[in-house]
Amino acid sequence: MGAGQHFDKICAEDSPEQIREYVFAKKLEAELRLEPRQRSSNGWREIIDDGDHRIAMGIQCSKSSNDVSILVIDSRSMDRASFKSETKKKWDRVVTAISPDIQAKLGPSAQPVRLFVAFLAIHTQKSQEGCGIFALSAAKKMASDPAIRKLHKSLLTGMATRQIHQGVVYLVDTPARLLPPSLYKHATSKRVLNDYLVERARSSLSEWDRQDGRVNKKGQTLLERYAAHEIQRLDRTVDYPLLRTYSNSYEAKRIGLIRAALASLTRQHLA
């Protein structure tokens, strides 16, 4: 699917990746109605299934224009070269394709539709699996954390003042300065947490960060939570003995969600 294509149809020769891209583009296009009720809301969050990986997306519409801020949070690590060669091209195709279609639905007198995508790879996931839990956790935190609302507001203000233009940008150097500690609760690597905390301290605490560093109902800091979930396990992805040390917080969260779902189903069955 080339840049500028409006994703009008799926062809028999399209790859699974192209089909997923088509489905996502059409879904996002359908959701971005930019009606008054949508512009006055606090936006919405989604989990995007990229075929072999899931990422979280938060969307906020301007209350006074057709500008849209889209935050994408990927739990993996990604360097700038990889982003430019693959991810940016895909998102550029989606943004370029759906913007004129949304504009056409609004009519010729509507304000210009402009979509800005800010992509952040936060490296909380070093495991081979578990992306669904990382994406779900990020989506939930994006819905409730004031720091995320402030980031959306800043991006929309930048678009309104023409300091930010439609497009896709990788915020490779700024996750620690922009994202709250709650998004790092399930980080599997202690080094990633230490790097985050050092950068967070260097750039000064956000006004919404707790001064005592607590990040959950148990009153734990990020490092205390890591220590509570630190385990060692043989790495079976290699053909030689390798003991891997990591936090299994995301595994514990997954088990907790499964138990809660089973309990809910049991209550419904017995009711």
C-alpha positions in Angstrom: 0.0 0.0 0.0 1.7 3.2 -1.1 1.6 6.6 0.4 -1.6 8.5 -0.4 -3.7 5.4 -1.1 -7.1 5.7 0.5 -7.3 2.0 1.5 -10.5 1.6 -0.6 -10.2 -2.1 -0.9 -8.1 -5.2 0.0 -6.5 -7.0 -2.9 -5.8 -10.7 -3.2 -2.1 -10.1 -3.4 -1.9 -8.0 -0.2 0.2 -9.4 2.6 -1.1 -10.0 6.2 0.7 -6.9 7.3 -1.0 -4.8 4.5 -4.4 -6.2 5.5 -3.8 -5.3 9.2 -2.8 -1.8 8.1 -5.9 -1.5 6.0 -8.2 -2.7 8.8 -6.6 -0.3 11.3 -6.7 2.7 9.0 -10.4 2.1 8.3 -11.2 1.6 11.9 -9.4 4.8 13.0 -11.0 6.7 10.1 -14.5 5.5 11.3 -13.8 6.5 14.9 -12.5 10.0 14.1 -15.8 11.6 13.4 -14.7 14.9 14.9 -18.3 15.7 16.0 -18.9 18.2 18.9 -19.4 15.4 21.4 -16.2 13.7 20.5 -14.2 17.0 20.7 -15.7 17.8 24.1 -14.7 14.4 25.6 -11.5 13.3 27.3 -10.6 11.2 24.3 -10.3 7.4 24.3 -7.7 4.7 24.4 -7.2 1.5 22.4 -4.9 -1.5 22.1 -3.6 -2.0 18.6 -2.8 -5.6 17.5 0.1 -5.4 15.1 0.0 -9.1 14.2 2.7 -10.3 16.5 2.7 -7.4 19.0 0.3 -5.1 20.8 0.7 -1.5 21.6 -1.4 1.2 23.4 -2.8 4.3 21.7 -4.5 7.3 23.3 -6.4 9.8 21.2 -7.5 13.4 22.1 -9.4 15.7 19.8 -9.2 19.5 20.0 -12.2 21.2 21.5 -12.1 24.0 19.0 -10.7 22.6 15.7 -10.2 19.4 13.8 -6.7 18.8 15.2 -6.1 15.4 16.8 -3.3 14.3 19.1 -2.5 10.6 19.0 -0.1 9.1 21.6 1.3 5.6 20.8 3.2 3.8 23.6 5.2 0.7 22.6 6.6 -1.5 25.5 9.6 -2.6 23.4 12.8 -0.8 22.7 13.3 0.8 19.3 16.1 2.9 17.9 15.5 5.8 15.6 16.8 4.0 12.5 14.3 1.1 13.0 11.5 3.6 13.6 12.2 5.5 10.4 12.6 2.4 8.3 9.4 0.6 9.4 7.1 2.1 12.0 7.1 5.7 10.8 6.5 4.7 7.2 3.4 2.6 8.3 1.9 5.4 10.4 2.7 8.0 7.7 0.7 5.9 5.2 -2.2 5.7 7.6 -2.3 9.4 8.5 -1.8 10.4 4.8 -4.6 8.1 3.7 -7.3 8.8 6.2 -6.9 12.6 6.7 -8.5 13.5 3.3 -11.3 10.9 3.8 -12.2 12.4 7.2 -12.1 15.8 5.7 -14.4 14.8 2.8 -17.0 13.5 5.3 -17.0 16.8 7.2 -17.6 18.8 4.1 -15.7 21.6 2.2 -16.5 24.3 4.8 -15.0 22.4 7.8 -11.6 23.3 9.3 -8.6 21.3 8.1 -8.2 17.9 9.6 -4.7 17.5 11.0 -3.5 14.3 12.8 -0.3 14.3 14.9 1.1 11.0 16.1 3.7 11.0 18.9 5.4 7.6 19.2 7.2 6.5 22.4 9.0 3.2 22.9 9.6 2.9 26.6 11.5 -0.5 26.8 9.5 -1.8 29.8 9.2 -5.2 28.0 12.3 -7.3 27.4 10.4 -10.6 27.5 9.5 -12.5 24.4 5.8 -12.4 25.4 3.4 -10.4 27.5 2.8 -7.4 25.2 -0.9 -7.6 25.8 -0.5 -6.9 29.5 1.9 -4.1 28.8 -0.5 -2.5 26.3 -3.5 -2.9 28.6 -1.7 -1.4 31.5 -0.5 1.6 29.4 -4.0 2.2 28.0 -5.5 2.2 31.5 -2.9 4.6 32.8 -3.3 6.9 29.8 -7.0 7.1 30.7 -6.5 8.3 34.2 -3.1 10.0 34.5 -3.0 13.8 34.5 0.5 13.9 33.0 -0.9 12.2 29.9 -3.7 14.8 29.7 -1.1 17.5 30.0 0.9 16.0 27.1 -2.1 15.8 24.9 -2.9 19.5 25.7 0.6 20.6 24.9 0.6 18.8 21.6 -2.8 20.3 20.6 -1.6 23.7 21.7 1.4 23.3 19.5 -0.8 22.4 16.6 -3.1 25.4 17.2 -0.1 27.7 17.2 1.5 26.1 14.1 4.5 25.0 16.1 3.6 21.4 15.4 2.3 20.1 12.1 0.5 17.0 10.9 2.8 14.0 10.9 4.5 11.2 12.8 7.3 11.9 15.3 9.4 9.6 17.4 10.0 11.0 20.9 13.1 8.9 21.4 14.9 11.0 24.0 12.0 12.1 26.1 9.9 9.3 27.5 11.3 9.7 31.1 10.5 13.4 31.0 7.0 13.0 29.6 5.6 9.8 31.0 4.6 9.1 34.6 6.1 6.4 36.8 2.8 4.4 36.7 3.7 3.4 33.1 6.8 1.7 34.3 5.3 -0.5 37.0 5.6 -3.7 35.0 9.2 -3.1 33.6 11.0 -6.4 33.5 14.5 -4.8 33.7 16.0 -3.2 36.8 18.4 -1.3 34.6 15.6 0.3 32.6 14.0 1.4 35.9 17.2 2.9 37.1 17.8 4.8 33.9 14.2 6.1 34.0 14.5 7.3 37.6 17.9 9.0 36.9 16.5 10.8 33.9 13.3 11.6 35.8 15.3 13.2 38.6 17.5 15.0 36.2 14.6 16.7 34.5 12.8 17.4 37.9 9.7 15.6 39.1 6.4 16.2 37.4 4.0 18.2 39.5 1.8 15.1 39.6 4.6 12.7 40.8 4.3 11.7 44.4 7.3 13.1 46.4 7.6 9.8 48.2 7.8 7.9 44.9 4.9 5.6 45.6 3.2 4.2 42.5 0.5 1.7 43.7 -2.0 1.0 46.4 0.5 -1.1 48.3 2.7 2.0 48.8 5.6 0.6 46.8 8.1 2.6 44.8 9.1 1.4 41.3 12.2 -0.3 42.7 10.4 -1.8 45.6 7.8 -3.2 43.3 10.6 -4.6 41.1 12.2 -6.3 44.1 8.9 -7.8 45.2 8.5 -9.5 41.8 12.2 -10.3 40.9 12.7 -13.9 40.0 15.3 -16.0 38.1 14.3 -18.4 35.4 16.0 -20.5 32.7 15.8 -18.8 29.4 14.5 -21.4 27.0 14.8 -19.2 23.9 18.5 -20.1 23.7 20.1 -23.6 23.3 22.6 -23.1 26.2 22.0 -22.7 30.0 21.1 -19.1 30.7 19.6 -17.9 34.0 17.6 -14.7 33.4 16.8 -12.3 36.2 13.7 -10.1 35.7 10.5 -8.8 37.3 7.5 -11.1 36.7 5.1 -8.2 37.6 3.4 -8.5 34.2 2.9 -12.2 34.7 1.3 -11.7 38.1 -1.0 -9.1 36.6 -2.1 -11.5 33.9 -2.8 -14.2 36.5 -4.8 -11.6 38.6 -6.9 -10.6 35.6 -7.6 -14.2 34.7 -8.7 -15.0 38.2 -10.9 -11.9 38.3 -12.5 -12.9 35.0 -13.1 -16.5 36.2 -14.6 -15.2 39.5 -16.9 -12.9 37.6 -18.1 -15.7 35.3 -18.7 -18.0 38.3 -20.8 -15.3 40.0 -22.8 -14.9 36.9 -23.3 -18.6 36.5 -24.5 -19.0 40.1 -26.8 -15.9 40.0 
